[in-house]
């Protein structure tokens, strides 16, 4: 059971990496506006993930601090 959870996590990470991967030919065929839109969408998504991670870290830190 433990090993299956590890393998499932790896599969999710692999799928996540290839979600926005463009090859250079397709990327260059896009217009400047399309490339900018895709880039800003990816930046916004990564920023949301970072903010959520920081929020969870702060919450855990506060829980630990209250226990002590």
Helices and strands as residue ranges (DSSP letters): H 2-18, H 24-29, H 32-67
